[in-house]
Amino acid sequence: MAATMAVALAFTMAGCGDSGTGKKAGADTSGQVKSGSAGIPQKSDGSTPKTDPSVKLAEATGQGGVVLTVNSVTRDSGGFLTVSGQLKNSASENFNHTSAWAGTERDVLASGDSVAGATLVDKVGKKRYYVLRDTGGKCLCTMGISSVDAGQSLPFFAQFPAPPNGTKEVDFQLPTFPTMTVPVSG
């Protein structure tokens, strides 16, 4: 039990460091990323992280006809990797089963309805990466998605520890969707 808590504490502290820059994890020059209304990611200045929806790195259809499109997988200088994209309900009925996207890990439950269950796998390095958390246990990802209305499209993001610089592609997985291999930029 003590060993498990020590590992959890070490992981939490690693995800919250400032990398010597004086900035907290998940922060950029325009402010820390946070979730806005309807689960739409927003920065503290109220703007939404920029993603070009015309760029489609990968796309998969999951439960209920919801289409997951990955538009960018970007490495930043702080040692993080951000996956951004769209979730679109292409069905004629509202999709209300988003709780599976949060995953089953006990620690992600603080994030509520979110995409905290997403993972990245570096097949070459044989390592799995989980969505980063803030000091309160909330994911550095889109939160507050309790449903996706018929025809509605919502942007999403999830931030992970970056794999080694030599890693050129990773497998992205969100519960209820097939695994997608996506290239890493930056």
C-alpha positions as CSV (number, residue, x, y, z in Angstrom):
1,M,0.0,0.0,0.0
2,A,2.8,2.4,0.9
3,A,4.7,1.6,-2.3
4,T,1.5,2.2,-4.4
5,M,1.0,5.6,-2.7
6,A,4.6,6.6,-3.2
7,V,4.4,5.7,-7.0
8,A,1.1,7.7,-7.3
9,L,2.6,10.7,-5.5
10,A,5.7,10.6,-7.7
11,F,3.6,10.5,-10.8
12,T,1.4,13.3,-9.6
13,M,4.5,15.5,-8.7
14,A,6.1,14.7,-12.1
15,G,3.0,15.9,-13.9
16,C,2.9,19.1,-12.0
17,G,6.5,20.3,-12.2
18,D,7.4,23.5,-13.8
19,S,10.4,22.2,-15.8
20,G,12.5,25.0,-14.5
21,T,10.4,27.6,-16.5
22,G,8.3,28.9,-13.6
23,K,5.1,27.7,-15.5
24,K,2.8,25.0,-14.3
25,A,2.1,22.0,-16.4
26,G,-0.6,22.7,-19.0
27,A,0.2,26.4,-19.1
28,D,1.3,28.3,-22.1
29,T,2.1,32.0,-22.8
30,S,-1.6,32.8,-23.0
31,G,-2.8,31.0,-19.9
32,Q,-3.6,27.6,-18.5
33,V,-5.9,25.3,-20.4
34,K,-9.2,24.6,-18.7
35,S,-12.6,23.2,-19.7
36,G,-15.3,25.6,-20.8
37,S,-19.0,25.0,-21.1
38,A,-20.2,21.9,-22.8
39,G,-16.8,20.4,-22.5
40,I,-15.2,22.7,-25.0
41,P,-11.6,23.2,-24.1
42,Q,-10.8,26.9,-23.3
43,K,-7.7,28.8,-22.2
44,S,-8.0,31.1,-19.2
45,D,-8.4,34.0,-21.6
46,G,-11.6,32.4,-22.9
47,S,-10.1,31.3,-26.3
48,T,-10.3,27.7,-27.6
49,P,-7.0,26.0,-28.4
50,K,-6.3,26.3,-32.2
51,T,-6.9,23.1,-34.2
52,D,-7.3,22.9,-37.9
53,P,-10.4,20.7,-38.4
54,S,-9.5,20.3,-42.1
55,V,-6.4,18.3,-41.1
56,K,-7.4,14.7,-40.4
57,L,-4.5,12.6,-39.0
58,A,-6.9,9.7,-38.1
59,E,-10.6,9.1,-37.8
60,A,-12.7,6.3,-36.3
61,T,-16.3,5.6,-35.6
62,G,-17.3,4.4,-32.1
63,Q,-20.3,3.5,-30.2
64,G,-23.6,5.2,-31.2
65,G,-22.2,6.5,-34.5
66,V,-19.9,9.1,-32.8
67,V,-16.9,9.9,-35.0
68,L,-13.5,10.7,-33.4
69,T,-11.2,12.7,-35.6
70,V,-7.6,13.5,-34.5
71,N,-6.5,16.8,-36.0
72,S,-3.1,17.3,-34.3
73,V,-0.6,15.5,-32.1
74,T,1.9,18.2,-31.0
75,R,5.0,17.9,-28.9
76,D,5.9,21.1,-27.0
77,S,9.1,22.3,-25.5
78,G,7.9,21.6,-21.9
79,G,7.9,17.9,-22.4
80,F,4.2,17.4,-23.1
81,L,2.3,16.0,-26.0
82,T,-1.2,17.4,-26.8
83,V,-3.7,15.4,-28.9
84,S,-6.5,17.6,-30.3
85,G,-9.5,16.8,-32.5
86,Q,-13.2,16.6,-32.8
87,L,-16.0,14.3,-31.5
88,K,-19.0,14.4,-33.9
89,N,-22.3,12.6,-33.4
90,S,-23.2,11.5,-36.9
91,A,-26.3,9.6,-35.7
92,S,-29.9,10.9,-35.6
93,E,-30.2,10.5,-31.8
94,N,-28.3,12.1,-28.9
95,F,-25.4,10.2,-27.5
96,N,-25.5,10.0,-23.7
97,H,-22.9,7.3,-23.0
98,T,-19.8,9.6,-22.7
99,S,-18.9,8.4,-19.1
100,A,-16.9,5.5,-20.7
101,W,-14.5,8.1,-22.2
102,A,-13.3,9.0,-18.6
103,G,-11.9,5.5,-18.1
104,T,-12.1,3.3,-15.1
105,E,-8.9,4.4,-13.2
106,R,-10.0,5.5,-9.7
107,D,-7.9,8.6,-9.9
108,V,-9.6,10.0,-13.0
109,L,-13.0,10.0,-11.4
110,A,-12.2,13.6,-10.1
111,S,-12.5,14.7,-13.7
112,G,-16.1,13.6,-14.1
113,D,-17.4,13.3,-17.7
114,S,-14.2,13.8,-19.7
115,V,-11.8,12.2,-22.1
116,A,-9.4,11.3,-19.2
117,G,-9.5,7.6,-20.2
118,A,-7.5,8.3,-23.3
119,T,-4.0,6.7,-23.6
120,L,-1.0,6.8,-25.9
121,V,1.2,3.9,-26.7
122,D,4.7,4.2,-28.0
123,K,5.1,0.7,-29.6
124,V,8.8,1.1,-30.3
125,G,9.6,2.2,-26.8
126,K,7.0,-0.2,-25.4
127,K,5.5,2.3,-23.0
128,R,1.9,3.5,-22.3
129,Y,1.1,7.1,-21.4
130,Y,-1.9,8.3,-19.5
131,V,-3.5,11.8,-19.5
132,L,-1.8,14.2,-17.2
133,R,-3.5,15.4,-14.0
134,D,-3.3,18.7,-12.1
135,T,-2.7,18.9,-8.4
136,G,-6.4,18.5,-7.7
137,G,-6.5,15.2,-9.6
138,K,-8.4,16.7,-12.6
139,C,-7.2,15.7,-16.1
140,L,-5.5,18.1,-18.4
141,C,-8.1,17.3,-21.0
142,T,-11.6,18.2,-22.1
143,M,-14.1,17.9,-19.3
144,G,-17.8,18.3,-18.9
145,I,-19.0,16.3,-21.9
146,S,-22.1,14.6,-20.6
147,S,-23.7,14.1,-24.0
148,V,-23.2,14.8,-27.7
149,D,-26.4,15.9,-29.4
150,A,-27.3,14.5,-32.8
151,G,-25.3,16.3,-35.5
152,Q,-23.2,18.1,-32.9
153,S,-19.4,18.4,-33.2
154,L,-17.3,19.2,-30.1
155,P,-13.5,19.9,-30.0
156,F,-11.5,17.9,-27.5
157,F,-7.9,17.8,-26.3
158,A,-5.8,15.6,-24.0
159,Q,-2.3,16.3,-22.7
160,F,0.2,13.5,-22.1
161,P,3.9,13.2,-21.0
162,A,5.8,13.4,-24.3
163,P,7.5,10.2,-25.5
164,P,11.2,10.3,-26.4
165,N,12.1,12.7,-29.3
166,G,12.8,9.8,-31.6
167,T,9.2,8.7,-31.4
168,K,7.5,9.6,-34.7
169,E,4.1,8.0,-34.2
170,V,2.0,6.7,-31.3
171,D,-1.3,4.7,-31.0
172,F,-4.1,6.9,-29.6
173,Q,-7.0,5.1,-27.8
174,L,-10.2,6.5,-26.3
175,P,-12.5,4.0,-24.8
176,T,-15.3,2.9,-27.1
177,F,-13.2,3.7,-30.2
178,P,-10.8,1.6,-32.2
179,T,-7.0,2.4,-31.7
180,M,-5.6,4.9,-34.2
181,T,-2.0,5.3,-35.2
182,V,-1.1,9.0,-35.5
183,P,2.1,10.9,-36.4
184,V,3.7,13.1,-33.8
185,S,4.8,16.6,-34.8
186,G,7.2,19.0,-33.1
